[in-house]
Amino acid sequence: MFIFTPQDVQYCSDIYPVDVVLIALKTNPFTYIWLLSGLYLVGFIVYVIVRKIKGKRS
């Protein structure tokens, strides 16, 4: 596993966000699967709505 934060970090708030994401993904991957599925579903719904709106204009 890659760690981008230097070893001499003094506070937890100094940990790089990419390391926080990697650690969270390692400990609880189902949360990210759920979030990605939700984003895909919202994107698909927006795509369908936009397509219907453009279809009515023509």
TORSEPA-125688 format. One line per field, with one value per residue (C-alpha): residue number from 1; residue in three letters; x, y, z. Coordinates in nm, 4 decimals. Each point is the difference from the previous one (the first is absolute). Layout:
BEGIN
i [NUM|...]
aa [Ala|...]
px [X|...]
py [Y|...]
pz [Z|...]
***
This chain:
BEGIN
i [1|2|3|4|5|6|7|8|9|10|11|12|13|14|15|16|17|18|19|20|21|22|23|24|25|26|27|28|29|30|31|32|33|34|35|36|37|38|39|40|41|42|43|44|45|46|47|48|49|50|51|52|53|54|55|56|57|58]
aa [Met|Phe|Ile|Phe|Thr|Pro|Gln|Asp|Val|Gln|Tyr|Cys|Ser|Asp|Ile|Tyr|Pro|Val|Asp|Val|Val|Leu|Ile|Ala|Leu|Lys|Thr|Asn|Pro|Phe|Thr|Tyr|Ile|Trp|Leu|Leu|Ser|Gly|Leu|Tyr|Leu|Val|Gly|Phe|Ile|Val|Tyr|Val|Ile|Val|Arg|Lys|Ile|Lys|Gly|Lys|Arg|Ser]
px [0.0000|0.1282|0.0347|0.0569|0.0096|0.3519|0.0935|0.0723|-0.3597|-0.0811|-0.3826|-0.2681|-0.1405|0.3258|-0.0631|-0.0495|-0.3609|0.1086|0.1321|-0.3278|-0.1904|0.2351|-0.0250|-0.3788|-0.0248|0.2109|-0.2078|-0.3516|-0.0226|-0.3796|-0.0508|0.1825|-0.1828|-0.3284|0.1083|0.1165|-0.3240|-0.1992|0.1993|-0.0502|-0.3741|-0.0315|0.2065|-0.2174|-0.3195|0.1384|0.1021|-0.3510|-0.1636|0.2308|-0.0632|-0.3789|0.0210|0.2109|-0.2381|-0.3005|0.1739|0.0583]
py [0.0000|0.3452|0.2658|0.3551|0.1759|0.0513|-0.1969|0.3108|0.1341|0.1614|0.0054|-0.2262|0.2953|0.0170|-0.3382|0.0389|-0.0496|-0.2696|-0.2057|0.0447|-0.1309|-0.2965|-0.0970|0.0357|-0.2090|-0.2702|-0.0108|0.0345|-0.0558|-0.0472|0.3678|0.1031|-0.2562|0.1418|0.3585|-0.0796|-0.1839|0.2981|0.2436|-0.2207|-0.0163|0.3778|0.0579|-0.2390|0.1702|0.3427|-0.1381|-0.1343|0.3276|0.2083|-0.2307|0.0281|0.3801|0.0191|-0.2409|0.2251|0.3037|-0.1618]
pz [0.0000|-0.0874|0.2672|-0.1195|0.3389|0.1402|0.3126|0.2099|0.0061|0.3363|-0.0112|-0.1446|-0.1920|-0.1995|-0.1654|-0.3738|-0.1217|-0.2449|0.2918|0.1872|-0.3031|-0.0433|0.3661|-0.0002|-0.3163|0.1620|0.3189|-0.1487|-0.3766|-0.0018|0.0788|-0.3156|-0.2093|0.1324|-0.0691|-0.3535|-0.0729|0.1268|-0.2124|-0.3058|0.0638|0.0428|-0.3146|-0.1976|0.1191|-0.0954|-0.3416|-0.0626|0.1064|-0.2209|-0.2923|0.0408|0.0219|-0.3183|-0.1751|0.0649|-0.1490|-0.3385]
***
